[in-house]
Amino acid sequence: MATTYGMSLLRAVSPEVAPYFRAYLMAMQPVATDRVPTAAVDINGRVYWNPIWFALMTINEGAFVVLHEMFHIWSNHAARAKALGVTDWMAWNIATDCEINRTLSDMHGIKCPESA
């Protein structure tokens, strides 16, 4: 279970899958909280993660989620949306999530959680 090891292990496992993102992964600021149902990221690189949801995942699924949130930061999604004048944030988030998940699905060793 992912929470047994915590977010630090997930950040350590994720670079094995995508070593070229190591700097981004290590710069993320994890915040354990029950205020988000799954995981989320903000414009400042904080990653909010729900320990109860992570407890239901395998390490590989947790690594997928950590990389997913890192991709939002790497792709600069929040600033790009603002620059484009996005007003429908839900549609923007769904579109960016789909693109990230498509990219991550090609990486060996990680799997999108069923509950995501």
N, C-alpha and C positions, 0 to 999 in steps of 0.2 A: 504494500500500500504506500502511496506517495507520501502521505503525511507522517508516516512512521519515520521517514528520513528527513522530511522537511524540504522547503524551497531551495536550500543551499545545495542539496544533492541533485535536485532537478536542474539547477543551473550548471552543475558540474557534469551531469550526464549529457545535457543538450549539446555542448561543444563537440562531443564524440560524433554526433550525427552531423553537425554543421560547424566544423572547427573555425571556419572563416568568420563566424559571428561571435567568437569568444569575447571580444571587447564589449560588444553591445550587451551580451548576456550578463557579464560581470558588472556592468554599469547600472543594470536595472536595480531598482530599490523595492524589494518585496515588502508588502504590507498585508499581514494576515488579518482578515476581517470577515464577519458574517453579514456585512452590509451589501455585499455583492453575492448573487447566487452561484456564480462560477468563477470567472476571472475577468479582469479589466485592466486597462492601462490608461494613464493620463498623460497630458502633454509634457509633463516634467520627468517622465520615465519611471514613475511609481507603478508597480504592478500589484494590484489588489487581488488577493486570492483567498478563496473560501476553503479553510482547512477541512471542513466536513465533506465538501464536494471532492476535493483532492484525495481524501481518504478512500474513496470508492474506486480510484484509478490504479492502474499498474504504473510502474516507473516509466515505461515507454509512452503511455498515454499522458502522464504528467509532463514529460519532456516535450511532447507535441504541443501541449497548452502553453508551456513556457516559451517555446519557439514561436508559437502563434502570436502571443502578446509582444514578443520582441520584434516580430515583423511589422507590427503596427508602428512601433517606434522607428525602426530602420526605414520604413517607407514614408515616414513623416506624415502620416495620414491626417492628424488633427490640423496641422498647419496648411496642408494641401487643401483640405475641405474648406477651411476659412478663406484661403486665397481664391478658391473657385466660387465662393458665395453659396456653399451648400446650406440649405435650410432644412432639408429632410434628413436629420442625423441618423434616424433608424435605417432608412434605405441606404445611406452611405455606409453605415457600419455593416449591414448585411452584405453589400457588394464587396467591401474590402475583406470581410471574413471569408467569403466564397473564394476570392482570388488567393488569399493566404492559404486556405485549406487545400486548394488545388495544387499549389506549389509544394506544400509540405507533404502531400500524399505521395509525391514522387521520391521522398527521402526514405532510405532504408533504415529500419530500426525503430521507427516511431509509428504510432497509430492514433488516429483521432478517436477520442473517447466516444462511446455510444451516446452518452448524455450531453454531448456538446452540440 
